[in-house]
Amino acid sequence: MTSRSNDSSRANASRESRRANNKKRKNNRIWVQIIKWIFLLILLVVVSGIGLFAYYAKDAPNISQDQLQSGGTSSLYTTDGKFLLSLGSEKRIYVKNSKIPQQLKDAVVSVEDKRFYSDKLGIDPVRIIGSMITNAKSNSIAAGGSTITQQLVKLTVFSTAASQRTLKRKAQEAWLAMKVQREFSKDQILEFYINKVYMNYGNYGMGTAANYYYNKSLSQLDLAQIALIAGMPNAPVAYDPYLYPAKAKYRRDIVLKAMLNNNKITKSQYTKAVNESITKGLVKHKSSSESKLRKIDDPYIKEVISEVKKKGFDPYNDNLKITVNINQKAQNKLYELANNGSIPFTNNAMQIGATVVDPTNGHVIAILGGRHLPSVQLGLDRAVQTGRSTGSSIKPVLDYAPAIEYLNWSTAKILEDTKYVYPGTNIQLYDWDNKYMGAMTMRYALEQSRNVPAVKTLAKVGVKRASVFAKRMGINVPASSGLSVAIGANASSLQMAGAYSAFATEGIYHKPQFVSKIETPDGLTRNYDSSGVRVMKRSTAYMITDMLKGVIKKGTGTSAKISGLYQAGKTGTVKYSDAELAKYPSYSSTPKDSWFIGYTKSYVMGVWTGYDNLKDGTISGAGQQSAQLIYKSMMKYLMQNKANTDWVKPSSVIRVKIVKNSNLPEVASAGQSGEWQLFVKGHAPAGVTDNSSSYDEEDEESNTNEQSSSNAQDSQSQQSSSSENGSTTQSSSTERSSQNNSSSASSSSSSQSSRKKEKNTDNNNNNDRDNR
């Protein structure tokens, strides 16, 4: 019995052992399969990676010694392919390897790539893996894995823009770095790098920087100065020793610490260098000498650089070929007109900002940043300042165009120029002459720049809807603004020229731009011209243009009149606030800012004139016409070789001769006095049909446009012919408006709290006067 039990136990044990062995062998086979699949997967990834790398690398651009030795600066070309200028300094000091101090080499290698001399590939896998781990931990690009060779390649043929940091670019960069590593020695590669890096203020190369900052050669610099020069390429603007000495010292000390850790300097050398003042040896900071061309073009170049950066490129490091939209002859002419005395200004402190745009494509062909510009690169550009009120030049954009677009108003629409108080306030709105002229057509109200009709028009349209309309044309008017924005909003001459371009092109808006094309060293080209976008109906654009023709013919812009030229335009002036007049009471009857925006089918020009500071003076005398006169001279010049063509009335507009001030509009019978008016087709009164066949523009110009109201007749009889022409006499007469130059845009009448805000604002500025 016992024997049988033992046999049974042994049999069971044997079966358990076999099952265990089978399970173990099965598990082993599974692990073998897993390892095999992992290996195959890794192999597949590696092969795929190599294949993808090879695929990307085959399209890598060529790289030559000439490219490696060249500076990193970008070059500007005109649209006809002619070289304009380089963004770098006119003189670049190239330092050969034999003349580069060993201490500078040690500094650059220690802080940028301490394994530079030992790596054999041109790339550093250890550093790449380390940077990947660091970046993964920080969830950002906190550390770079590029060697000096890779940085050299990037500076030579690739953009440094973050948007260009693609896998393809990194593969091509690595491939080219390995190619450069094979073809050039370490000393040559370091020489190329030291002479290529950007060092701020238009300087390329550390030799150029040594001369700029210390007026010395590299060999004459001490250790601390060498460390600063070696560290600056990391962020040349941020580590500017003139503007940011604390940051510059911080970076310099990092370089010194790296040299110490890399056994390139002793502890005593390190201690002495970190204790040296960051300003030791720095020459007095002065602007670099500039050519006359650079001085004339400086405002334009400033905007080019800004635009290129917004597109994601670094114009100082990316070796770009930038095609700009400048017309150099027009740029020269604009600069000359502002500075040669041919245009009268009140005094030398009076300033100007102007922009000329081609409305058919948005190209900014010329820009004026001011008069008597100092020799400072990238200085103040008044053409793009947006902190000044436009005065009445905003009326076509914000008030009357939306009224035509949304409400289908005709140019014969009767508006009341009567006593008006802003809703929710006790602030009364006045016109420039402190009078009210009664009933008048929208055409006359715009021609004579009457304020009350403009504000009433905006109230009918609604600020919110009008702000959306204006925004499509590049003018930013907050939807919460009060009604006083109808007679002045903050904008620049650039923005205003862009907005009026949509009138010139029958409703197509092209955003003004300085750059039309960017070519990168790797052969990629990016074009930025566009077909534009329709922002209003053809009928709206045509009707506004037709009214703005009258501004120049017989309204407030007659000083801009050019005989025989088809053109349209609008004036705008802004007066001082109560607070400003309290400080300068003598300014009470003169403008603070004066504007003129005018256009033909070929060009649009926006002009602002005024002063940078209150203490500089006020616009008086002949200076009150400076904006119109510089427009007139510039447009004459521009249109010399351009076809003088008129705008063609679209079929969506009806032109008819209307009995003056008839409400509802009444068609003038044969021989009856009347004025030509425009209607949106489908919205003309019953019985009104197009009689454009008998339209005579000269007949229209001869109309006196007298109004039926006694106020209108009295006002006109009191105005001298020089006053009607916008002369000095008219412009300096007492003018009334609640318009404030910039704070009015912040008020609102749509709610009790915003009404209160408008009341507070306009109470402070109820003596502001908006001239025509």
JOHU-V881739 format. One record per residue. N is the residue number from 1. D_LAST is the distance of its C-alpha to the last C-alpha in whole Angstrom. Layout:
N&D_LAST + N&D_LAST
This chain:
1&128 + 2&126 + 3&126 + 4&125 + 5&122 + 6&121 + 7&121 + 8&118 + 9&116 + 10&117 + 11&116 + 12&113 + 13&112 + 14&112 + 15&110 + 16&107 + 17&107 + 18&107 + 19&104 + 20&102 + 21&103 + 22&101 + 23&98 + 24&98 + 25&98 + 26&96 + 27&93 + 28&94 + 29&93 + 30&90 + 31&89 + 32&90 + 33&88 + 34&85 + 35&85 + 36&85 + 37&82 + 38&80 + 39&82 + 40&81 + 41&77 + 42&77 + 43&78 + 44&76 + 45&73 + 46&74 + 47&74 + 48&71 + 49&69 + 50&71 + 51&70 + 52&67 + 53&66 + 54&68 + 55&66 + 56&63 + 57&64 + 58&65 + 59&61 + 60&61 + 61&59 + 62&61 + 63&61 + 64&62 + 65&63 + 66&60 + 67&58 + 68&59 + 69&59 + 70&55 + 71&53 + 72&51 + 73&47 + 74&45 + 75&44 + 76&40 + 77&41 + 78&38 + 79&38 + 80&40 + 81&43 + 82&43 + 83&43 + 84&40 + 85&41 + 86&43 + 87&42 + 88&45 + 89&46 + 90&47 + 91&51 + 92&53 + 93&56 + 94&59 + 95&62 + 96&65 + 97&67 + 98&70 + 99&67 + 100&66 + 101&67 + 102&69 + 103&68 + 104&64 + 105&66 + 106&68 + 107&65 + 108&63 + 109&66 + 110&66 + 111&63 + 112&62 + 113&65 + 114&68 + 115&71 + 116&69 + 117&72 + 118&74 + 119&73 + 120&74 + 121&71 + 122&68 + 123&67 + 124&69 + 125&70 + 126&71 + 127&67 + 128&66 + 129&68 + 130&67 + 131&63 + 132&64 + 133&65 + 134&63 + 135&60 + 136&62 + 137&62 + 138&59 + 139&57 + 140&55 + 141&55 + 142&56 + 143&59 + 144&59 + 145&62 + 146&61 + 147&63 + 148&62 + 149&63 + 150&61 + 151&58 + 152&59 + 153&59 + 154&55 + 155&54 + 156&55 + 157&54 + 158&53 + 159&49 + 160&50 + 161&47 + 162&48 + 163&48 + 164&50 + 165&53 + 166&55 + 167&59 + 168&59 + 169&57 + 170&59 + 171&62 + 172&61 + 173&60 + 174&64 + 175&65 + 176&64 + 177&65 + 178&68 + 179&68 + 180&66 + 181&69 + 182&72 + 183&71 + 184&70 + 185&71 + 186&70 + 187&69 + 188&67 + 189&65 + 190&64 + 191&64 + 192&61 + 193&59 + 194&59 + 195&57 + 196&55 + 197&53 + 198&50 + 199&50 + 200&46 + 201&44 + 202&45 + 203&48 + 204&51 + 205&55 + 206&56 + 207&57 + 208&54 + 209&53 + 210&56 + 211&55 + 212&51 + 213&52 + 214&55 + 215&55 + 216&59 + 217&61 + 218&62 + 219&65 + 220&64 + 221&62 + 222&64 + 223&65 + 224&62 + 225&60 + 226&61 + 227&61 + 228&57 + 229&57 + 230&59 + 231&57 + 232&53 + 233&53 + 234&53 + 235&49 + 236&48 + 237&45 + 238&46 + 239&49 + 240&47 + 241&50 + 242&47 + 243&44 + 244&47 + 245&50 + 246&52 + 247&51 + 248&52 + 249&55 + 250&56 + 251&56 + 252&58 + 253&61 + 254&61 + 255&62 + 256&64 + 257&66 + 258&66 + 259&68 + 260&70 + 261&71 + 262&72 + 263&74 + 264&72 + 265&72 + 266&74 + 267&74 + 268&73 + 269&71 + 270&69 + 271&69 + 272&68 + 273&65 + 274&63 + 275&64 + 276&62 + 277&58 + 278&56 + 279&54 + 280&57 + 281&57 + 282&53 + 283&52 + 284&49 + 285&46 + 286&43 + 287&41 + 288&43 + 289&43 + 290&41 + 291&40 + 292&37 + 293&37 + 294&37 + 295&34 + 296&32 + 297&32 + 298&32 + 299&29 + 300&30 + 301&34 + 302&32 + 303&31 + 304&34 + 305&36 + 306&34 + 307&34 + 308&38 + 309&39 + 310&37 + 311&39 + 312&42 + 313&43 + 314&44 + 315&43 + 316&45 + 317&48 + 318&48 + 319&49 + 320&46 + 321&45 + 322&41 + 323&39 + 324&36 + 325&33 + 326&32 + 327&32 + 328&33 + 329&32 + 330&28 + 331&29 + 332&30 + 333&28 + 334&25 + 335&27 + 336&28 + 337&24 + 338&23 + 339&26 + 340&28 + 341&26 + 342&24 + 343&21 + 344&20 + 345&19 + 346&19 + 347&22 + 348&25 + 349&24 + 350&20 + 351&20 + 352&19 + 353&19 + 354&19 + 355&21 + 356&22 + 357&24 + 358&26 + 359&25 + 360&28 + 361&30 + 362&28 + 363&29 + 364&27 + 365&28 + 366&26 + 367&25 + 368&24 + 369&24 + 370&24 + 371&25 + 372&28 + 373&29 + 374&33 + 375&36 + 376&36 + 377&36 + 378&34 + 379&32 + 380&28 + 381&26 + 382&22 + 383&21 + 384&23 + 385&22 + 386&20 + 387&20 + 388&16 + 389&13 + 390&11 + 391&8 + 392&6 + 393&8 + 394&11 + 395&10 + 396&13 + 397&15 + 398&16 + 399&15 + 400&15 + 401&18 + 402&20 + 403&20 + 404&21 + 405&24 + 406&25 + 407&25 + 408&25 + 409&22 + 410&22 + 411&19 + 412&20 + 413&20 + 414&19 + 415&17 + 416&17 + 417&14 + 418&17 + 419&18 + 420&18 + 421&20 + 422&20 + 423&23 + 424&26 + 425&24 + 426&24 + 427&20 + 428&18 + 429&14 + 430&12 + 431&9 + 432&7 + 433&10 + 434&13 + 435&13 + 436&14 + 437&15 + 438&17 + 439&18 + 440&16 + 441&16 + 442&15 + 443&14 + 444&12 + 445&10 + 446&9 + 447&9 + 448&7 + 449&5 + 450&7 + 451&8 + 452&12 + 453&13 + 454&12 + 455&14 + 456&17 + 457&17 + 458&17 + 459&20 + 460&22 + 461&22 + 462&23 + 463&21 + 464&25 + 465&25 + 466&21 + 467&22 + 468&25 + 469&23 + 470&20 + 471&23 + 472&25 + 473&22 + 474&23 + 475&20 + 476&22 + 477&21 + 478&23 + 479&25 + 480&25 + 481&21 + 482&20 + 483&18 + 484&15 + 485&15 + 486&13 + 487&10 + 488&11 + 489&15 + 490&17 + 491&17 + 492&18 + 493&17 + 494&21 + 495&20 + 496&16 + 497&18 + 498&21 + 499&19 + 500&17 + 501&21 + 502&22 + 503&20 + 504&21 + 505&25 + 506&25 + 507&25 + 508&27 + 509&26 + 510&28 + 511&27 + 512&26 + 513&29 + 514&31 + 515&35 + 516&36 + 517&40 + 518&42 + 519&46 + 520&48 + 521&52 + 522&54 + 523&52 + 524&50 + 525&46 + 526&43 + 527&41 + 528&37 + 529&36 + 530&35 + 531&34 + 532&31 + 533&31 + 534&29 + 535&26 + 536&25 + 537&27 + 538&26 + 539&25 + 540&22 + 541&21 + 542&22 + 543&20 + 544&17 + 545&17 + 546&18 + 547&15 + 548&13 + 549&15 + 550&13 + 551&10 + 552&12 + 553&14 + 554&13 + 555&9 + 556&6 + 557&9 + 558&12 + 559&13 + 560&14 + 561&16 + 562&19 + 563&22 + 564&24 + 565&22 + 566&21 + 567&18 + 568&15 + 569&12 + 570&9 + 571&6 + 572&5 + 573&6 + 574&9 + 575&11 + 576&15 + 577&17 + 578&20 + 579&22 + 580&21 + 581&20 + 582&24 + 583&25 + 584&23 + 585&22 + 586&21 + 587&18 + 588&16 + 589&14 + 590&13 + 591&11 + 592&13 + 593&12 + 594&9 + 595&10 + 596&10 + 597&12 + 598&14 + 599&18 + 600&21 + 601&24 + 602&25 + 603&23 + 604&20 + 605&18 + 606&16 + 607&15 + 608&14 + 609&15 + 610&16 + 611&19 + 612&22 + 613&23 + 614&22 + 615&24 + 616&23 + 617&21 + 618&17 + 619&15 + 620&15 + 621&16 + 622&16 + 623&15 + 624&12 + 625&12 + 626&15 + 627&13 + 628&12 + 629&16 + 630&18 + 631&17 + 632&18 + 633&21 + 634&22 + 635&21 + 636&23 + 637&26 + 638&26 + 639&26 + 640&29 + 641&32 + 642&30 + 643&30 + 644&27 + 645&27 + 646&25 + 647&25 + 648&28 + 649&27 + 650&29 + 651&32 + 652&30 + 653&27 + 654&28 + 655&27 + 656&27 + 657&27 + 658&26 + 659&26 + 660&23 + 661&22 + 662&25 + 663&26 + 664&28 + 665&27 + 666&29 + 667&30 + 668&30 + 669&33 + 670&35 + 671&33 + 672&31 + 673&27 + 674&25 + 675&22 + 676&23 + 677&22 + 678&23 + 679&25 + 680&27 + 681&30 + 682&32 + 683&30 + 684&29 + 685&31 + 686&35 + 687&35 + 688&32 + 689&33 + 690&32 + 691&32 + 692&30 + 693&33 + 694&32 + 695&28 + 696&27 + 697&24 + 698&24 + 699&25 + 700&22 + 701&20 + 702&21 + 703&20 + 704&18 + 705&17 + 706&18 + 707&18 + 708&21 + 709&21 + 710&21 + 711&18 + 712&16 + 713&19 + 714&19 + 715&15 + 716&15 + 717&18 + 718&17 + 719&14 + 720&16 + 721&16 + 722&14 + 723&11 + 724&11 + 725&11 + 726&8 + 727&12 + 728&13 + 729&13 + 730&10 + 731&8 + 732&11 + 733&11 + 734&12 + 735&9 + 736&11 + 737&11 + 738&14 + 739&12 + 740&14 + 741&14 + 742&17 + 743&20 + 744&18 + 745&19 + 746&22 + 747&22 + 748&24 + 749&24 + 750&27 + 751&30 + 752&31 + 753&31 + 754&28 + 755&26 + 756&28 + 757&26 + 758&23 + 759&24 + 760&25 + 761&22 + 762&20 + 763&22 + 764&22 + 765&18 + 766&17 + 767&16 + 768&13 + 769&10 + 770&7 + 771&4 + 772&0
